[in-house]
Amino acid sequence: MKKPAILFLLLTCITNLLWAQSTRVEIHSPDKKISFSLSLLPQGHLQYSVLFRHQPVIDASLLGLTVDDVPVCEGSSFGTIQKQIIDKSYPWRGVHSTAVNHCRDAKINITGKGGVASFSIEVRVFNDGVAFRYLIPHKGKSTVNADHTEFTLPAGSVVWRQGDIHAYEGKYQHQQIEDVRQGQRVGPPLTIQLPAGLGYAAITEGGLTDFAGMSLLAEGNRKFVAVLAGPTHLSGDIETPWRIVEIGPDLNTLVNCDIIQDVSPPMDKKLFPDGFATNWIKPGKSAWSWLAGNGGVTFDNMKRFSKWAGELGFRYNLVDEGWYKWHEGNKDQWDLLKELVQYADSQGVKIWVWKAYPDRNGIPGLKTPKARMAFFKKCKEAGVAGLKIDFFDAESQQVIDFYQAALRDAAKLHLMLDFHGADKPTGQMRTWPNEMTREGIRGLENGSDWPVHNTTLPFTRFLAGHADYTPLSFRSIAKGTTWAHQVASMTIFTSSFMCLAVNPKTLLDNPCRKMVESVPVTWDQTIVLPQSKIGQLALFARRKGKTWYLAAMNGDSARTCKVDLSFLGHGKYHAVMLEDQQGKKDTVRIVSKKVKAKSTLVIQLDAGGGFVGRIVK
């Protein structure tokens, strides 16, 4: 080879190397196990990838937005990179009582290409995942038409997805990534089992405010792309919600991940002076007639339900659709509601009421600020503690903005809220502790293969946050599960307003009563035990104060579990346990025994079976 040719080849290699060095940024997690790489391709497109333990979690995937019908986020070079380390903790009300926010944050400034203005990608890399968002300087009004963020999964991955992107009430499908067809929808979180035993991941979003929500659309070839629920209209600078990939070697890491709330705005201390402990915010269980099978939503029946709630030690009774048409002599619905509130107070119970977001059956809804505030004030005057607002069935910017406005208005009046017919949570509870729960889940109101569905939910939908599944029924609606499974569901599913589907009258004489009464609705610690397997077994150890609960929900095959109790710590403990009565769905065995950390507990689980143990030192 002639010298000029050698020199040209050498210069080409050097140029390519310099290009690669100047157009690629890599951010590592504090423990160095996760890395996020951002690259500028020669055409100006942005591409990212995510590694865990040097193995791919997200293969090379493109980034981009369309704003005012023009593609943005194309660049010519990287500019300054502003870096910081975040390391803090804060009170939380979820699977544990203290959340951890520990990550490396980088705001990567990018010089625009071809007339596109400069913009930034902000990235946070945690020990259990990554989050990133788009930051685009803008003056005046704009419309974000589309989000083109891609998520390309490694070959050999397995996914669990549900396709309802409106009310998030779909059944989960278990698929090899290669079998996911183009055009299939996903309402996040999308849970992923990574190949070669690497661990698990989940894709969702956080910090969703004043923006349309994100679902996912399969494009084939192991790729999903973000889809916004309609246009987003903004004024001034554009800040998108965070796109999140949770990552962990096991299901325990995934369930305990705090990234969604970490990237969400903190609460206003003027509205919530004591945070989650603000005195009018009271987590608790609630009676609920809708699925109980014991009469409708009449004034007299709601008095009965309030009485039973008091006898069971439940804090609340939820009065569902129908109360607004109450009328008795000269008394309208508000007069009767006040009477019910007063009666419930005498039983030690507070009242929640149901209300539709849209106009429904000739009754005006809550879509306008005037209508919303007028209704909230009437509820406050009647002495109501909280509102269940229903039938959103969308994730548009209008609905997301309503959540924020309703939570703010409700906080001013010291009212708690539960959103039904709603989308996934995205960290709003950190900003608004008066959001006690939300639906966005296929719960007992719908039919399903409960053993498989229930053992899937803790590792899919519940990764996004609390959910009003309305657990616990001893009726035929819980087909395929045992009584112990049903009690375990209210122990494993997280909701600080725990609305129970059980008939409270029958619960009074049920052998499960004491355990149901004792189970907390908030937790200090959660451990997902290693035998857990998505769609087959959910086995949790949960602590409240010094008391531990061990709970199991089994799938559709009987099994025996040997449980190491080393999570208990030193000392001797007494355990009271609800167990399956082998071969019988409609009864339980109650067993008491002494245990300690060195003990191994053997649990026999029927198909669709369950177990709950209360373990006290």
DOBAFI-684795 format. One record per residue (C-alpha): x, y, z. Coordinates in steps of 0.001 Angstrom, whole numbers, m for minus. Example, Ala and Ser with C-alpha at 12.3 -4.5 7.8 and 13.67 -1.06 7.14 Angstrom:
BEGIN
@X->12300	Y->m4500	Z->7800
@X->13670	Y->m1060	Z->7140
//
This chain:
BEGIN
@X->0	Y->0	Z->0
@X->1332	Y->3429	Z->m919
@X->2116	Y->5988	Z->1766
@X->m709	Y->8430	Z->727
@X->m3251	Y->5603	Z->1037
@X->m1895	Y->4603	Z->4450
@X->m1987	Y->8241	Z->5573
@X->m5587	Y->8642	Z->4336
@X->m6693	Y->5485	Z->6157
@X->m4972	Y->6669	Z->9338
@X->m6606	Y->10093	Z->9122
@X->m10002	Y->8467	Z->8524
@X->m9601	Y->6276	Z->11612
@X->m8535	Y->9257	Z->13730
@X->m11486	Y->11330	Z->12429
@X->m13946	Y->8538	Z->13187
@X->m12466	Y->8105	Z->16654
@X->m12690	Y->11831	Z->17391
@X->m16291	Y->11871	Z->16070
@X->m17225	Y->8972	Z->18316
@X->m15619	Y->10632	Z->21343
@X->m17327	Y->13975	Z->20691
@X->m20755	Y->12526	Z->19897
@X->m21208	Y->9955	Z->22652
@X->m21903	Y->10503	Z->26337
@X->m22100	Y->7788	Z->28961
@X->m23597	Y->8168	Z->32441
@X->m23159	Y->5494	Z->35115
@X->m25177	Y->4635	Z->38194
@X->m23566	Y->5305	Z->41591
@X->m22726	Y->1590	Z->41921
@X->m21417	Y->1481	Z->38293
@X->m23681	Y->m1449	Z->37356
@X->m26046	Y->487	Z->35069
@X->m24990	Y->2770	Z->32215
@X->m26929	Y->5062	Z->29883
@X->m25228	Y->5923	Z->26600
@X->m26379	Y->8793	Z->24384
@X->m25013	Y->9084	Z->20848
@X->m25358	Y->11569	Z->17990
@X->m25511	Y->9720	Z->14686
@X->m23890	Y->11308	Z->11590
@X->m27351	Y->12201	Z->10240
@X->m28052	Y->14148	Z->13441
@X->m30426	Y->11618	Z->15009
@X->m30141	Y->10893	Z->18736
@X->m29736	Y->7304	Z->19862
@X->m29481	Y->5802	Z->23342
@X->m28889	Y->2426	Z->24944
@X->m28930	Y->1051	Z->28472
@X->m26675	Y->m1644	Z->29937
@X->m26913	Y->m3571	Z->33209
@X->m23803	Y->m5447	Z->34274
@X->m22430	Y->m4812	Z->30762
@X->m25427	Y->m6578	Z->29169
@X->m28151	Y->m4822	Z->27144
@X->m31455	Y->m3825	Z->28719
@X->m32384	Y->m1369	Z->25963
@X->m30624	Y->m1928	Z->22635
@X->m29824	Y->1064	Z->20415
@X->m33032	Y->3116	Z->20182
@X->m33882	Y->6506	Z->18689
@X->m35124	Y->9598	Z->20533
@X->m37242	Y->12452	Z->19226
@X->m40319	Y->14671	Z->19479
@X->m42552	Y->16455	Z->17013
@X->m43429	Y->20014	Z->18067
@X->m45745	Y->22188	Z->15989
@X->m45640	Y->19469	Z->13307
@X->m41844	Y->19779	Z->13005
@X->m39396	Y->17040	Z->14108
@X->m37063	Y->18312	Z->16790
@X->m34233	Y->16733	Z->18798
@X->m31794	Y->16459	Z->15915
@X->m28327	Y->17761	Z->16692
@X->m24930	Y->18531	Z->15241
@X->m22808	Y->18267	Z->18401
@X->m22892	Y->17962	Z->22179
@X->m22405	Y->21145	Z->24165
@X->m21851	Y->21506	Z->27880
@X->m22878	Y->18728	Z->30258
@X->m24081	Y->19758	Z->33710
@X->m23592	Y->16933	Z->36183
@X->m24615	Y->16385	Z->39781
@X->m25027	Y->13569	Z->42274
@X->m28371	Y->13302	Z->44068
@X->m28429	Y->11399	Z->47343
@X->m31397	Y->11916	Z->49637
@X->m34350	Y->10141	Z->51187
@X->m37878	Y->11249	Z->52036
@X->m41043	Y->9865	Z->53665
@X->m43220	Y->7730	Z->51427
@X->m46517	Y->5860	Z->51538
@X->m46175	Y->2843	Z->49311
@X->m44383	Y->m474	Z->49596
@X->m42157	Y->1162	Z->52217
@X->m42234	Y->4260	Z->54412
@X->m38922	Y->5799	Z->53297
@X->m38021	Y->6369	Z->49646
@X->m34448	Y->6704	Z->48397
@X->m33366	Y->9053	Z->45612
@X->m29742	Y->8238	Z->44763
@X->m28530	Y->8825	Z->41221
@X->m26166	Y->10591	Z->38878
@X->m27892	Y->13380	Z->36971
@X->m26615	Y->14837	Z->33697
@X->m28190	Y->17613	Z->31658
@X->m26700	Y->17154	Z->28189
@X->m26955	Y->20265	Z->26001
@X->m27158	Y->19593	Z->22281
@X->m26558	Y->22035	Z->19439
@X->m29418	Y->21822	Z->16953
@X->m28988	Y->20852	Z->13318
@X->m30547	Y->22237	Z->10155
@X->m32295	Y->25184	Z->11751
@X->m33459	Y->23195	Z->14792
@X->m32873	Y->25139	Z->18011
@X->m30556	Y->23814	Z->20699
@X->m32143	Y->21579	Z->23323
@X->m31217	Y->19263	Z->26192
@X->m31684	Y->15681	Z->27310
@X->m31668	Y->15250	Z->31079
@X->m30664	Y->11791	Z->32279
@X->m30704	Y->10263	Z->35731
@X->m29071	Y->6898	Z->36318
@X->m29971	Y->5102	Z->39543
@X->m28768	Y->1813	Z->40988
@X->m32128	Y->354	Z->39939
@X->m32849	Y->2025	Z->36612
@X->m32729	Y->5109	Z->34413
@X->m34957	Y->8099	Z->33712
@X->m34665	Y->10703	Z->30970
@X->m36653	Y->13612	Z->29570
@X->m36565	Y->16251	Z->26831
@X->m35969	Y->19940	Z->27652
@X->m36630	Y->22363	Z->24786
@X->m36385	Y->26145	Z->25177
@X->m39438	Y->27789	Z->23641
@X->m41170	Y->31156	Z->23659
@X->m44901	Y->31459	Z->23299
@X->m47381	Y->28656	Z->22683
@X->m46529	Y->25262	Z->21226
@X->m48090	Y->21868	Z->20582
@X->m46234	Y->18622	Z->21185
@X->m47748	Y->16396	Z->18502
@X->m45828	Y->13182	Z->19081
@X->m43146	Y->11453	Z->21128
@X->m40936	Y->9179	Z->19057
@X->m38946	Y->7615	Z->21911
@X->m38089	Y->3998	Z->21105
@X->m37462	Y->1087	Z->23458
@X->m35740	Y->m1820	Z->21702
@X->m35498	Y->m4912	Z->23886
@X->m32763	Y->m7552	Z->23740
@X->m33419	Y->m10764	Z->21827
@X->m34732	Y->m13505	Z->24069
@X->m36609	Y->m11147	Z->26413
@X->m40022	Y->m12102	Z->27817
@X->m42683	Y->m9424	Z->28380
@X->m45943	Y->m9053	Z->30293
@X->m48265	Y->m6494	Z->28763
@X->m51893	Y->m5367	Z->28848
@X->m53454	Y->m3496	Z->25928
@X->m56036	Y->m1175	Z->27539
@X->m54544	Y->2315	Z->27150
@X->m57682	Y->4125	Z->28353
@X->m58870	Y->2656	Z->31670
@X->m55874	Y->292	Z->32098
@X->m58157	Y->m2671	Z->32837
@X->m56764	Y->m5185	Z->30349
@X->m55693	Y->m8767	Z->30974
@X->m51946	Y->m9352	Z->30963
@X->m50390	Y->m11409	Z->28195
@X->m47118	Y->m13252	Z->28621
@X->m45084	Y->m13226	Z->25392
@X->m41644	Y->m13762	Z->23981
@X->m40490	Y->m10427	Z->22590
@X->m40088	Y->m11996	Z->19145
@X->m43814	Y->m12918	Z->19222
@X->m45071	Y->m9390	Z->19936
@X->m46713	Y->m8299	Z->16700
@X->m46546	Y->m4875	Z->15124
@X->m49502	Y->m2742	Z->16207
@X->m50048	Y->m4335	Z->19633
@X->m50711	Y->m1769	Z->22374
@X->m49253	Y->m1542	Z->25864
@X->m50591	Y->372	Z->28839
@X->m47451	Y->709	Z->31006
@X->m45750	Y->m558	Z->33010
@X->m44382	Y->m3076	Z->30530
@X->m42570	Y->m5714	Z->32575
@X->m39609	Y->m7544	Z->31024
@X->m37688	Y->m10653	Z->32013
@X->m34239	Y->m10125	Z->30558
@X->m32441	Y->m12971	Z->28780
@X->m29718	Y->m15208	Z->30233
@X->m30868	Y->m14718	Z->33824
@X->m29793	Y->m11062	Z->33868
@X->m32873	Y->m9957	Z->35808
@X->m35942	Y->m7821	Z->35191
@X->m36917	Y->m4417	Z->33838
@X->m40065	Y->m2330	Z->33477
@X->m40873	Y->616	Z->31190
@X->m43193	Y->3412	Z->32332
@X->m43212	Y->7178	Z->32982
@X->m43068	Y->9524	Z->35956
@X->m43557	Y->13184	Z->36767
@X->m46580	Y->13386	Z->34457
@X->m48088	Y->16867	Z->34848
@X->m49668	Y->19166	Z->32243
@X->m48898	Y->16680	Z->29475
@X->m50632	Y->13833	Z->27662
@X->m49889	Y->10396	Z->29071
@X->m47655	Y->7841	Z->27367
@X->m48580	Y->4367	Z->26195
@X->m46468	Y->2078	Z->23996
@X->m46992	Y->661	Z->20520
@X->m45171	Y->m2421	Z->19222
@X->m43362	Y->m1854	Z->15927
@X->m42029	Y->m5371	Z->15480
@X->m38350	Y->m6352	Z->15579
@X->m38370	Y->m6209	Z->19422
@X->m39180	Y->m2486	Z->19386
@X->m41811	Y->m360	Z->21153
@X->m42383	Y->3336	Z->20529
@X->m43968	Y->5920	Z->22834
@X->m47459	Y->7131	Z->21912
@X->m49033	Y->10221	Z->23464
@X->m52744	Y->10219	Z->24332
@X->m53409	Y->13181	Z->22061
@X->m51630	Y->16526	Z->21576
@X->m50116	Y->18512	Z->24418
@X->m50575	Y->22287	Z->24337
@X->m47995	Y->24301	Z->26253
@X->m46796	Y->27843	Z->26787
@X->m43095	Y->28554	Z->27247
@X->m40308	Y->26019	Z->27657
@X->m41126	Y->22367	Z->26972
@X->m40344	Y->19813	Z->29682
@X->m41624	Y->16329	Z->28991
@X->m42454	Y->13757	Z->31665
@X->m39659	Y->11315	Z->32463
@X->m39379	Y->8094	Z->30481
@X->m38354	Y->5408	Z->32973
@X->m36720	Y->1990	Z->32751
@X->m36643	Y->221	Z->36107
@X->m33939	Y->m2470	Z->36318
@X->m32986	Y->m5093	Z->38863
@X->m31474	Y->m8534	Z->39289
@X->m34652	Y->m9774	Z->40980
@X->m38329	Y->m8974	Z->41551
@X->m37621	Y->m7536	Z->45006
@X->m35531	Y->m4754	Z->43456
@X->m38238	Y->m3983	Z->40906
@X->m41072	Y->m3852	Z->43480
@X->m39053	Y->m1547	Z->45770
@X->m37914	Y->846	Z->43015
@X->m38578	Y->4541	Z->43852
@X->m37705	Y->6178	Z->40516
@X->m41299	Y->7134	Z->39612
@X->m41748	Y->9194	Z->42761
@X->m38109	Y->10376	Z->42756
@X->m38688	Y->12303	Z->39514
@X->m42067	Y->13697	Z->40615
@X->m42458	Y->17146	Z->42212
@X->m42431	Y->17260	Z->46033
@X->m45523	Y->18337	Z->47940
@X->m46496	Y->21877	Z->48967
@X->m45818	Y->22137	Z->52698
@X->m48447	Y->24855	Z->53048
@X->m51127	Y->22401	Z->51960
@X->m49539	Y->19392	Z->53660
@X->m47637	Y->20736	Z->56698
@X->m46876	Y->17263	Z->58044
@X->m46552	Y->15501	Z->54712
@X->m48183	Y->12087	Z->54661
@X->m48892	Y->12485	Z->58375
@X->m51033	Y->15626	Z->57833
@X->m53895	Y->15144	Z->60277
@X->m56815	Y->15007	Z->57816
@X->m55134	Y->12369	Z->55623
@X->m56081	Y->9040	Z->57157
@X->m55321	Y->5734	Z->55400
@X->m57779	Y->2968	Z->56191
@X->m60074	Y->165	Z->55105
@X->m63528	Y->839	Z->53728
@X->m66771	Y->m1077	Z->53459
@X->m68294	Y->m961	Z->49963
@X->m71690	Y->m2236	Z->48894
@X->m71118	Y->m2374	Z->45119
@X->m69655	Y->m5910	Z->45018
@X->m70783	Y->m7076	Z->48451
@X->m74001	Y->m8674	Z->47232
@X->m76055	Y->m7274	Z->50088
@X->m78388	Y->m4575	Z->48813
@X->m78024	Y->m1428	Z->46770
@X->m76924	Y->2149	Z->47412
@X->m79961	Y->3259	Z->49405
@X->m79941	Y->5542	Z->52420
@X->m81031	Y->2769	Z->54807
@X->m78540	Y->263	Z->53394
@X->m75708	Y->2744	Z->53708
@X->m76595	Y->3103	Z->57390
@X->m76348	Y->m681	Z->57718
@X->m72988	Y->m729	Z->55948
@X->m71721	Y->2075	Z->58186
@X->m72749	Y->92	Z->61268
@X->m71006	Y->m3054	Z->60021
@X->m67902	Y->m1032	Z->59123
@X->m67786	Y->249	Z->62698
@X->m68123	Y->m3272	Z->64126
@X->m65217	Y->m4434	Z->61949
@X->m63006	Y->m1495	Z->62880
@X->m63025	Y->m144	Z->59323
@X->m62361	Y->3579	Z->59139
@X->m64668	Y->4262	Z->56166
@X->m67821	Y->3388	Z->54248
@X->m67856	Y->4239	Z->50529
@X->m71250	Y->5331	Z->49170
@X->m71176	Y->4573	Z->45447
@X->m73293	Y->5667	Z->42467
@X->m76972	Y->6202	Z->43270
@X->m76849	Y->8410	Z->46358
@X->m77304	Y->11575	Z->44300
@X->m80927	Y->10583	Z->43592
@X->m81860	Y->10092	Z->47242
@X->m85057	Y->11880	Z->48252
@X->m87270	Y->11480	Z->51304
@X->m90141	Y->13876	Z->52007
@X->m88666	Y->17371	Z->52153
@X->m85106	Y->16037	Z->52392
@X->m82890	Y->16061	Z->49319
@X->m79720	Y->14056	Z->48740
@X->m77555	Y->16535	Z->50639
@X->m79818	Y->16517	Z->53704
@X->m79784	Y->12724	Z->53736
@X->m76037	Y->12600	Z->53170
@X->m75527	Y->14808	Z->56237
@X->m77742	Y->12453	Z->58245
@X->m75704	Y->9479	Z->57053
@X->m72449	Y->11234	Z->57968
@X->m73776	Y->11948	Z->61456
@X->m74943	Y->8354	Z->61917
@X->m71618	Y->6975	Z->60626
@X->m69762	Y->9275	Z->63035
@X->m71684	Y->7651	Z->65897
@X->m70296	Y->4298	Z->64692
@X->m66706	Y->5622	Z->64448
@X->m66851	Y->5629	Z->60635
@X->m66286	Y->8366	Z->58028
@X->m68067	Y->8562	Z->54675
@X->m66662	Y->8651	Z->51136
@X->m68964	Y->9384	Z->48184
@X->m68835	Y->8524	Z->44489
@X->m69057	Y->11090	Z->41673
@X->m68682	Y->10868	Z->37879
@X->m66155	Y->13084	Z->36107
@X->m68345	Y->13500	Z->32974
@X->m72057	Y->14286	Z->32865
@X->m73863	Y->10999	Z->33542
@X->m77521	Y->9975	Z->33577
@X->m78633	Y->13589	Z->33473
@X->m76427	Y->14580	Z->36397
@X->m73733	Y->17221	Z->35712
@X->m70114	Y->16108	Z->36085
@X->m66992	Y->17851	Z->37327
@X->m65224	Y->18951	Z->34154
@X->m65455	Y->22696	Z->34778
@X->m63603	Y->24372	Z->37692
@X->m66857	Y->25966	Z->38849
@X->m68763	Y->22681	Z->38977
@X->m65857	Y->20891	Z->40627
@X->m65379	Y->23414	Z->43411
@X->m69123	Y->23743	Z->44070
@X->m69463	Y->19981	Z->44472
@X->m66339	Y->19717	Z->46653
@X->m67656	Y->22460	Z->48962
@X->m71037	Y->20744	Z->49324
@X->m69258	Y->17514	Z->50264
@X->m67123	Y->19323	Z->52808
@X->m70199	Y->20972	Z->54343
@X->m71852	Y->17550	Z->54595
@X->m68852	Y->16196	Z->56506
@X->m67598	Y->13825	Z->53800
@X->m63993	Y->12598	Z->54200
@X->m63205	Y->11692	Z->50599
@X->m64434	Y->11401	Z->47023
@X->m64213	Y->8587	Z->44488
@X->m64244	Y->10248	Z->41041
@X->m65011	Y->7915	Z->38149
@X->m65126	Y->7455	Z->34359
@X->m62086	Y->9315	Z->33033
@X->m61248	Y->6519	Z->30563
@X->m58509	Y->8623	Z->28975
@X->m54962	Y->9830	Z->29547
@X->m55247	Y->13109	Z->27647
@X->m53676	Y->16352	Z->28820
@X->m57161	Y->17515	Z->29854
@X->m57551	Y->14557	Z->32227
@X->m54011	Y->14878	Z->33606
@X->m54626	Y->18585	Z->34280
@X->m57917	Y->17701	Z->36001
@X->m56115	Y->15377	Z->38418
@X->m53781	Y->18180	Z->39452
@X->m56541	Y->20776	Z->39801
@X->m58889	Y->18410	Z->41655
@X->m56182	Y->17327	Z->44093
@X->m55275	Y->20961	Z->44768
@X->m58899	Y->22019	Z->45310
@X->m59562	Y->18976	Z->47473
@X->m56460	Y->19648	Z->49588
@X->m57664	Y->23173	Z->50336
@X->m60884	Y->21652	Z->51709
@X->m59136	Y->18722	Z->53430
@X->m60690	Y->16074	Z->51188
@X->m59055	Y->12814	Z->50069
@X->m59484	Y->11468	Z->46515
@X->m59666	Y->8116	Z->44721
@X->m59630	Y->8199	Z->40892
@X->m61536	Y->5402	Z->39095
@X->m61779	Y->4567	Z->35417
@X->m58343	Y->6156	Z->35443
@X->m54901	Y->5584	Z->33968
@X->m51690	Y->4438	Z->35682
@X->m50195	Y->6437	Z->38577
@X->m47027	Y->8358	Z->37681
@X->m45887	Y->9683	Z->41058
@X->m48718	Y->12142	Z->41787
@X->m48968	Y->10880	Z->45372
@X->m45620	Y->12501	Z->46182
@X->m47001	Y->15874	Z->45093
@X->m50514	Y->15267	Z->46409
@X->m50626	Y->12955	Z->49450
@X->m54424	Y->13266	Z->49387
@X->m54482	Y->10943	Z->46372
@X->m55109	Y->7820	Z->48436
@X->m55418	Y->5374	Z->45550
@X->m56605	Y->5042	Z->41949
@X->m57980	Y->2261	Z->39817
@X->m56227	Y->1822	Z->36459
@X->m56278	Y->m1937	Z->37056
@X->m58357	Y->m4986	Z->36219
@X->m59846	Y->m5641	Z->39638
@X->m62639	Y->m7749	Z->41082
@X->m65280	Y->m5725	Z->39202
@X->m64148	Y->m7619	Z->36078
@X->m63830	Y->m11298	Z->35292
@X->m60408	Y->m12901	Z->34923
@X->m58352	Y->m16007	Z->35533
@X->m57737	Y->m14777	Z->39055
@X->m54922	Y->m17133	Z->40166
@X->m52727	Y->m16146	Z->37202
@X->m53887	Y->m12516	Z->37064
@X->m53387	Y->m11867	Z->40779
@X->m49910	Y->m13369	Z->40796
@X->m49010	Y->m11168	Z->37817
@X->m50242	Y->m7820	Z->39165
@X->m47623	Y->m7250	Z->41919
@X->m44901	Y->m7353	Z->39261
@X->m46696	Y->m5379	Z->36533
@X->m49369	Y->m2781	Z->37317
@X->m48366	Y->m2324	Z->40973
@X->m44857	Y->m1288	Z->39876
@X->m46454	Y->2048	Z->38934
@X->m47928	Y->2598	Z->42407
@X->m51065	Y->2107	Z->44455
@X->m54184	Y->552	Z->42912
@X->m57841	Y->291	Z->43928
@X->m58340	Y->m3332	Z->42928
@X->m61127	Y->m3630	Z->45566
@X->m59787	Y->m6928	Z->46965
@X->m61336	Y->m9562	Z->49225
@X->m64443	Y->m11488	Z->48323
@X->m65791	Y->m14838	Z->49465
@X->m68386	Y->m14867	Z->46674
@X->m68352	Y->m16484	Z->43225
@X->m66780	Y->m13362	Z->41680
@X->m63473	Y->m14619	Z->43159
@X->m63816	Y->m17891	Z->41252
@X->m60741	Y->m20129	Z->41286
@X->m59215	Y->m18723	Z->44484
@X->m59357	Y->m19825	Z->48106
@X->m60322	Y->m17694	Z->51082
@X->m56666	Y->m17551	Z->52125
@X->m55756	Y->m16282	Z->48633
@X->m58351	Y->m13533	Z->48977
@X->m57015	Y->m12344	Z->52347
@X->m53481	Y->m12512	Z->50923
@X->m54537	Y->m10226	Z->48047
@X->m55399	Y->m7396	Z->50440
@X->m52046	Y->m7985	Z->52156
@X->m49948	Y->m7926	Z->48978
@X->m51818	Y->m5300	Z->46919
@X->m50902	Y->m1760	Z->47993
@X->m53642	Y->844	Z->48525
@X->m53828	Y->3274	Z->51447
@X->m57588	Y->3572	Z->50886
@X->m58334	Y->m151	Z->50947
@X->m61852	Y->m488	Z->49568
@X->m62975	Y->m4081	Z->50229
@X->m65450	Y->m6017	Z->48099
@X->m66448	Y->m8340	Z->50948
@X->m69964	Y->m8427	Z->52405
@X->m69263	Y->m6936	Z->55856
@X->m72203	Y->m8758	Z->57442
@X->m70816	Y->m12180	Z->56518
@X->m67277	Y->m11137	Z->57475
@X->m68453	Y->m10572	Z->61055
@X->m68836	Y->m14346	Z->61490
@X->m66080	Y->m15468	Z->59114
@X->m62977	Y->m17219	Z->60534
@X->m60840	Y->m14798	Z->58479
@X->m62250	Y->m11778	Z->60337
@X->m59446	Y->m11193	Z->62838
@X->m56761	Y->m11395	Z->60175
@X->m58677	Y->m9046	Z->57868
@X->m59098	Y->m6551	Z->60698
@X->m55402	Y->m6716	Z->61604
@X->m53843	Y->m6248	Z->58138
@X->m52435	Y->m2691	Z->57738
@X->m52998	Y->m590	Z->54621
@X->m49577	Y->1099	Z->54743
@X->m46190	Y->m549	Z->55146
@X->m42741	Y->246	Z->56508
@X->m40918	Y->m2478	Z->54583
@X->m41626	Y->m4967	Z->51804
@X->m39502	Y->m7954	Z->50806
@X->m40362	Y->m10012	Z->47750
@X->m39106	Y->m13485	Z->48556
@X->m37046	Y->m15309	Z->45918
@X->m39591	Y->m18073	Z->45234
@X->m41877	Y->m15468	Z->43622
@X->m42495	Y->m15948	Z->39918
@X->m44645	Y->m13725	Z->37709
@X->m48028	Y->m15307	Z->37034
@X->m47267	Y->m18290	Z->39281
@X->m46503	Y->m17171	Z->42833
@X->m46375	Y->m13891	Z->44763
@X->m44660	Y->m14398	Z->48124
@X->m44178	Y->m11253	Z->50210
@X->m42874	Y->m10418	Z->53684
@X->m44195	Y->m7011	Z->54808
@X->m43503	Y->m5139	Z->58027
@X->m45556	Y->m2541	Z->59882
@X->m43773	Y->m1329	Z->62992
@X->m42478	Y->m4476	Z->64708
@X->m45099	Y->m6799	Z->63247
@X->m44406	Y->m8891	Z->60142
@X->m46908	Y->m10319	Z->57687
@X->m46012	Y->m13199	Z->55416
@X->m48426	Y->m13507	Z->52485
@X->m48641	Y->m15810	Z->49477
@X->m50925	Y->m15846	Z->46451
@X->m50598	Y->m18956	Z->44324
@X->m51240	Y->m19440	Z->40621
@X->m53086	Y->m22294	Z->38985
@X->m50857	Y->m25200	Z->40147
@X->m50576	Y->m26535	Z->43693
@X->m47140	Y->m26170	Z->45263
@X->m45139	Y->m26437	Z->48466
@X->m43024	Y->m23477	Z->49601
@X->m40198	Y->m23580	Z->52107
@X->m39803	Y->m20074	Z->53509
@X->m36636	Y->m18876	Z->55234
@X->m37701	Y->m16541	Z->58073
@X->m34316	Y->m14834	Z->58486
@X->m35967	Y->m11477	Z->57701
@X->m37414	Y->m11547	Z->61230
@X->m34168	Y->m10753	Z->63010
@X->m33202	Y->m11889	Z->66515
@X->m35699	Y->m13092	Z->69088
@X->m38676	Y->m15406	Z->69404
@X->m41934	Y->m14766	Z->67567
@X->m45500	Y->m15996	Z->67636
@X->m47236	Y->m16596	Z->64313
@X->m50968	Y->m16862	Z->63631
@X->m51540	Y->m18231	Z->60140
@X->m54410	Y->m18609	Z->57694
@X->m53775	Y->m21624	Z->55491
@X->m55609	Y->m23404	Z->52697
@X->m57813	Y->m26267	Z->53772
@X->m56546	Y->m28729	Z->51193
@X->m59085	Y->m29253	Z->48407
@X->m61606	Y->m26714	Z->49749
@X->m61936	Y->m23160	Z->48462
@X->m64460	Y->m21810	Z->50978
@X->m62726	Y->m22307	Z->54304
@X->m59349	Y->m21840	Z->56020
@X->m57186	Y->m23526	Z->58598
@X->m56002	Y->m21300	Z->61435
@X->m52684	Y->m22369	Z->62933
@X->m50591	Y->m20859	Z->65719
@X->m46952	Y->m21637	Z->66327
@X->m43717	Y->m20203	Z->67674
@X->m41057	Y->m19269	Z->65123
@X->m37681	Y->m17518	Z->64956
@X->m35316	Y->m16215	Z->62331
@X->m33625	Y->m19600	Z->61985
@X->m36957	Y->m21316	Z->61317
@X->m38053	Y->m22627	Z->57940
@X->m41783	Y->m22473	Z->57383
@X->m43355	Y->m25029	Z->55062
@X->m46487	Y->m23745	Z->53274
@X->m48828	Y->m25987	Z->51310
@X->m50681	Y->m24015	Z->48625
@X->m53652	Y->m25263	Z->46633
@X->m54131	Y->m24209	Z->43013
@X->m55432	Y->m20647	Z->43394
@X->m54512	Y->m20910	Z->47050
@X->m52985	Y->m18540	Z->49532
@X->m51476	Y->m17983	Z->52926
@X->m51291	Y->m15120	Z->55428
@X->m49236	Y->m15186	Z->58610
@X->m49141	Y->m12462	Z->61255
@X->m45838	Y->m12725	Z->63101
@X->m45362	Y->m10828	Z->66363
@X->m42251	Y->m10733	Z->68534
//
